[in-house]
Amino acid sequence: MVNLFIPYTPFHLLLSFAIALSMPGELHYMILGESSPGNLKVFRLLQEIYASAGITAYEMEGTFRKSNLKKFLIKQRNISRVDTLFKELPAIDHFFYFCDCHVVTTYSAFLARKRNPGIKFFFVEDGVGSYLSSHRTSKKGVEKIADRLFFGKWHTDTVVPGSFMDSTGAWALFPDFLPSFFDEKKKFAVSREKLLSEFDRGLFSLRSGSLPDTARSLVAVDFEHYTETDAYLNAVSSYIRRAEALGGNSVLKLHPSDRRQHVFYGADGIFTLPSHLPVELFYLFYGDSLRFVIGGLTTALLTAKWLIPEAEVVSIIPQSIVQSVNYAREIFDVFSACGIEVCTL
């Protein structure tokens, strides 16, 4: 089988490697839909750690932090790049996508099906939003018209995740909890086994800088104002004290875009992890010692429960957020189903 993955984020990259590792002996190709500096760093690190996946990757020109005009010009160049690539690639049997509204995905899918009419398309979850029945990916009407005018009839815009190219199935960390509109699709669980067994702690430590050898608790701080309130800090501190009682230290993981000097930053017994790396790599690094993972309404908690099922994973959220965010209750239901504890302040 010949497989093609089109990831756009570090999370997508991790799942692509996990799926590829679970399919030894097959040919794996990847088109990096967003080649931002951060994505490239993560990709190269994963490629080094999980060389056995045998993924051959191709970079697209990145649109990160570019103006709308520059993004449009870059997309045009990327379309030409995809054209060239598909003249070199073998016929694709399985097409794994995360974001079906990006032109790199839609044009690649168009060319792949043109080359092999029997190709199968698979949606791969895009994080916690993929588990919400209210989750939709549709663009605004003006954007749809502009895309069709500038990119051609091959550019489609789906409303329901997983409906792109009449997808055969969906891959997810917790496929049993996907919304009902996936019930007519085949569901596949992304395996964590190879990610765990082939993770090289020594290599990761060498590439990520000086890290504590162990950690009892990991605080994945949301990039939100409530994480600096007394109620939130007190709740998190209680888990840090529990970690200390077990004879271990705690580590703090900020969002890559978070430039705040958080109150826990530099506190005694708390080590701040490199923010540019995805938190999942630290779950893999500290998996044997972590007992608590604390976060908010984020995908980081789903991946914690996936990679470290024995850990106590807790979502701490103010009641005001629950009342103001329409989908908060639905996320709580998903978390509870996955074994994640929910604590409202």
N, C-alpha and C positions, 0 to 999 in steps of 0.2 A: 504494500500500500504506500501511496505517496500522500503525505499530509502537509497542509499549509496552515500556518497560524498567523494572524494579523493582530498583534497586541498594540496597545497605546499607552499603558501605564505600567509601573513596576509590579502591581498586583496581577495584571494580565500576563506579564512576563513569567512570573512565578508559576501561574497555573499552566501556561504553555509548556514550561519545562516539566512540570509534574505529569501532564498528559503524555508528552513525548517519552519520558522515562518509563511510563507504563506500557509502551508499545515498542519494545526492543526489536531490532531487525527490520523496522520500517524506515522509509526515507522521510526526514522531517525538514521542511523549509519554513522560513519565517520572514515576513515583511514587517519591519519595524515602522508601524504607521505614524508614530511620533518620535522622531530621533532627537529629542531634547538632550542636553548634556546629562541631566539626571537619569533619564532612561538608558542612555548609552552606558553610563557607569554601572548601573544595576545589571544590564544585559551582559556586559563583559565579565562581571563578577560571577554571575550565574553560569555563564558559559565555561568559566574556569573551574568552578566547583563541580558542575554537573557535565563534564566533558563527554561522559558516556551517552548523553542524550543524542549526540550527533546532529545537532541542529545547524543547518546552513542558513545564515541570516543575511538580509539585504536591508540597507538603510534608506529611508525616505528623508527628504529634507524637512527639518523641523519647523513647525509654525508657532512654537511656544513664545509668547510675549511679542508677537509680531502684530503690526497694524492690519486692519481688514484688507487693505489693498495688497499688502505684502503676502498675506495669507492666501489670497486669491491667486496671485502669481506663482506662489510656491506650490499650490495645489495643481496648477496647470503643468508645472515642471514634474511634479510627482506622477501625474497621469502618464506623461511621456516615459518616465522611468519605469513605471509598471508595464507599459507596452513593451519596452526593451526586455524586461525581466521575463515576461511570459514567452518570449521567443527562445529563451534559454532554458526555462524550467520544463521538466517533464509534465505530462498530463496529471492533474491533481485528482486524487480519488476522494479525499476527505478535506473539507474546508472548515477550519475552526475560526469563528469570529466572535468579537466582544461588543463592538460598536458598529451597528449596521447603518449609521447615518453619515459616516465619513466616506469621502470620495475614494480614498485608497481601498477601502473595503468593498464598496459597491462596484468599482471598476474592475478590481481583481476578481470579484465573483462573476461579473459579466464575461470576462475573458476566460475564466476557468470553466464555466459551463459551456461556452462556445467551443472550447477545445474538447471537453469531455461531457456530453449531455447526461451521462449517468452519474455525475459527481454528487456526493452527499454533503449537505451543509449542516454544521452543528453550532448552535449558540453555546457560548461559555459564559457563565455568570459574570456580572460586572460589579459584584459586591452586594452589600445589603439591599440596595434598591431592587435587585433582581427578584427578591422574595416578596415584594409588595404588589398587591393586586392593583394598586393605583399607579404603579410605575409605567410611564409612557415615554417614548423617545422622539415623538414627532416634533418637527421643526415648525416655525411660524410659516404662514402662507406665503409671505414675501420671499422667505428663504427657499421654499420649495420651488417657486417659480424661477428664481434666480439660478438655482442649481440646475434645473432642467434646461434653461436657456444657455447657460455657460458650459455645462458639462455633458449634456446630451440625454437622450431618453433612457440610457442604461442606468442613470442615477435614480435609485428608488428611495422612498422615504416610508418606512414602516412605522406603525403606531404601537403595535403590541410586540414586546421582545420575543424573539424566537420565531417570528412569522416571516422573516427575511428569506427569500429564495425558497419558500416552502420547506423550511428546515426539517431534517429527519429527526433530530433530537437535541437535547440540552444536557450540558455537563455542569455540575455544581458541587459545592462542598457538601451540601445537605439537600440532595435532590428531592427527598420526600416532602420537603417543606416549600417547594416552589409553588407559585400561584396556580390556580386551577386552569388557566389558559395554557399551561404546559402539559395538562393531563393527556392530550392526544398525541404527545410526542414521546419518543423513547427517552428515558432519563438515565444518566450515567453519573456515578459518583467519582469525583476526581480523587485519585489515590494519593495518600501522603507517604506511603511506605518507602519509595525510592528517595524522596526528598529527605527523609529521616536517615535512612541507612547509608546514603552516599554523601551526606553532608560532612565536609572536612572542617572541623573546628579550628585546627591549626592554621589552615590557609585563610579562613575567614578572619581570624584574629589578626593575622599578618596584614591583610588587606584593609581592615577597618580601623586599625590603630589599637592602642592599649585599651584592653577591656578587662573588667573583673572576671575571674574564672567562673564564678557562680553568682546567682541572684535568686532570692526567694520571692520577690514581688517585682512586677513591671507595671509602671503607670504610663498608659498611652494617653497623653493629654490631648483633648479636643482643642481645635483652634477656635475657641469660643470664650466670651467674656466671663461666663459663669464659673470657669475653672479657677478664677482668682477670688471667688467669694469665700467667706469664712466657713459656711456650711459645707461647701465642696471640699475645702482643704481639710477640715476636721474629719470628714468621712474617709477621705483617702489616707489621712494620717493613721487612722485606726488600723488599716490593712498594713501599713508600713510597720507599725508597732508589732503586729502579729508576726510579720516576717522577721523582725528583730528577735522576737521571743523564740523563733525556731532556729536562731543562730545564723541568720543570713542578712545580707544587705539588700537594698532596693535599687532599681534602675529606672530612670525617667526617659521616656521617648516622646519628643515633641514632633508635631507635624512638620514636614519639610518646609512649609511656607511660614511657620511660626518663628518670628524673630524676637519674641518677648524674652525678657529675663524672668522666667517663671519663679515663683516663690520657692519652689523645691530645688531650683537650680543652685548647685553648690552647697546644699544643706548637708549636714553631717550624715554619713551613712547612705547618701543617695548619689549615684553616679549618673551623669547625663550622657546618654548614648548619641552617636552621630545621627543627626536628624535626616541626612540625605538618603540613608538606607532604609528600605522598607522594614517595618516592625517584624514581619514574618521571619526575616533572617535571624533576628534576635530570639524569636521563639525557638528556632532550630538550634541556636547556639546554647541557650539556657534551658532547653527542654527538660534535662534531667534534674534540674534544681528548682525550677519555678513552681511555686505553689499558688500564687495569686496574680491575676492580671486584671487591672482596673482600667476602665475606659468609659466612653459615652454611648452615643447612638451610631457607632462606626463599624465598618467592616472588620476593623482590627480585632474586635471581640469574636466575631465568627471564625476568623482564621486562628485565633488563640484556641478556641474550643476544638477546632479541627486538628490542629497540630499537637496540642497538649490536652487531650480530653480529660486527663485526671486532675488538671489544675482547676482552682476555683476562679471562675471568670465572672466579673461583676460590672454591670452597667450602672453608673451613678449619674443621675439626671435630676435637676430641679423640677419641681411640679409646674413651675411657670413655663418651662420648655415643653413639657408634656401637653399642656393646655394650648400652647400657641402653634405647635408643629402638628399639622393634620395627620401625618403618617406615624407619629411617635408611638401610638398605641399598637399599631400594626407591627412595628419593629419589635416592641416589647413581646408581642405574641410569638414572633419568630425566635427571639432570644430565649424565651421560656421553653419553647419546643426543643431548642438545641441544647438546653441545659445551662443557659447563662442566667445568673441571678440578676434581678432588676431591683435597684434601690432608688427611690425617689426622695428628694429632700424637701 
